[in-house]
Amino acid sequence: MILQKLLFVFYTSSLFWKNNLCADNRKFPSDFKFGVATASYQVEGAWNADGKGENIWDHLTHSQPHLVKDNSTGDIACDAYHNSKEDLALLEDLGVDFYHFSLSWARILPTGYTDGPVNEAGVKYYANILSELEKRKIEAVITLFHWDMPQKLQDDFGGLLNDTFIDVFASYAQLAFRLFGSRVKYWITFNEPFIMCQHGFENARKAPAITKAPGIDLYTCGHVVLKAHAKTYRIYDKLYRKTQKGRIAIALDTDWFEPASADPKDLEAAERFLQFQFGWFAHPLVFGNYPQVMIDRIEERSKKEGFKTSRLPEFTKKEIDEIKGTFDFIGLNHYTSTLAKWREDIAIGKPESSKDLSVSVSKDSSWEGSASSWLKVVPWGLRKIAKWIKDTYKNPEIMIAENGYSDPGGILNDSRRINYYREYLSNVLKAIYDDGVNITAYTAWSFMDNFEWLEGYTQKFGLYSVNFSDPERPRTPKSSVNFYKNVIRTRCLVDRCL
Ligand code: PNW
C-alpha cells in the first residue's frame, strides 16, 4: 500500500516535471525555421554609393542630426554593402534556415519610380546576395519596405499620406518580384506599419517625422499602407505566385498588453490597446475592415471635435473585398509587454491618437530591463500574444519576424541576451505544443549591431558585435552566437530534448 502510494507520487510528480518544469526539453518541429534579421538603412551604409538615391532617413539624419541621440547617421553603418562576402560566411556558420533582410528601394530605384532609372549596381548587390544565399541553402525572407522611402516620393506627393503611393509602391514591388522573385519564397510588404505611421506622423520618432496633423495623418498613413499592401498581394497572387511559388505577408508589431488588475475595466483597456495596435492592421486583413472599437471611438470623438466625418478613413465596399484575405501568414514582430489600465475618456480638445485610445500604460517594476526604455523582458507575453492572435484571427500561420534584446554595447559575454532568447523561445514551444498556435518560424533581431534609428548606436541588438570606430567595421561573435547556433542545430533549448 505504502509502496503503491509512493509509486503514485513518483509517477505524478514525474508527469508534472515533464509537462511543466521541463517543458523546454521538447524539440521544435522538424520543419520549424530559424533565422536572423536586418534592415537596409540600419546596416548597409554606402548611402550615396554607385548611384543609390537619397531616402527619408538619409534626409532626416543629414538635415536634423540633433534628432539622433548620438548625432550619428546610417551613412556607413555596418557597411554591409561592402561586406556581403563576410556576412554570408557568418550566416552560413550560424546555420540559419533563412536570412530576413530588406531592400533599399532608393538603391534599386533612385527616384522611387519604375519609369525612372533602374540602378544596375543596386540590383546586382541584391542579386549577388540572393545567389550566394541559394548556394548555401539559406532561404531569403525579403521585406520590401522597412521605412526607407525614396526622398523624391516624399517631396513629390507626401509619401505615405497620398493614395499616389499605392501604385508607385506596387510598381516597385512588381519590379522586385520580376528581378528577384524566382529566388525568394517569403515576401513581406511593409515592416511594422503601426510604428511607422505612429512614429512617422504623430510623435516624430521615425522619418519623415512630420507632426502637422496629430490624430489624422497616422490613420491616413495606415489606410494607404493597407491599400498598397493589398494591391501588391493581389499582383503577386495573379502574376507571380504560380511560377515563383512564394508566399507574401506583412509584418505587424505589437506588445502583449497585460491588464494592470483583475478589474474588468482593465481587461477592456488591455483588449482595446491590442485592437488599436495589432487589430488596426490585422482586422482589415482577416475581416476586411478596422476593428469596431476603433471605428466607434474615433468617429465619436471626431464628431465631438467638430469634424464632419471620422478621422479614421473609411474603406469602400470594393476596397474591403480587395484587402480581405491578403496574407499567406502573419509576420509578428514582438519584443515586450506593457501593463494596461483603464483611463476615463479625456476631454475633447485637439485630436491625438492616444486620446482615441485612452488607456494608461506602464511597465511592471519587477520586469528586467534592457538598454531600450520600452523593452522589458517578459517572456510569457509572447505566449499570450500568440494565443490571442490564434483566437482572434482564425488561427493564422505566424512567422515571428523579429524578436530580440538590446544592451548598451561592448558586451561580448551577453548572458542577458542568451537568457532573453532562451526564455522567449521556451514560450514559443509552449505556444506551439500547449496552446496549438501555428508558429512556423522564428527570427532573431538582429544579425549584427546596427543603427537603431533615433537611438543611433547607443542600443545594440546584435548577435555579432560591430566595431563602429574601425573603418573596416569588423564583426565579432558574442556568446549568444554559440547559443543560437546550438538551438538551430539541435532544434532544442536544453542539453537534450525528448
Ligand atoms: C523594430 N517600440 O522597431 C524595427 O523593426 C527594427 O528596425 C528595430 O531596430 C527593432 O525593432 C528594435 O527597436 C521597433 O517602441 C521600434 O515598442 C520600437 C518599438 C518596437 C519595435
Boltz pocket constraint, residues with backbone or C-beta under 6 A from the ligand:
constraints:
  - pocket:
      binder: B
      contacts: [[A, 39], [A, 42], [A, 191], [A, 192], [A, 195], [A, 253], [A, 333], [A, 335], [A, 374], [A, 402], [A, 445], [A, 451], [A, 452], [A, 461]]
      max_distance: 6.0
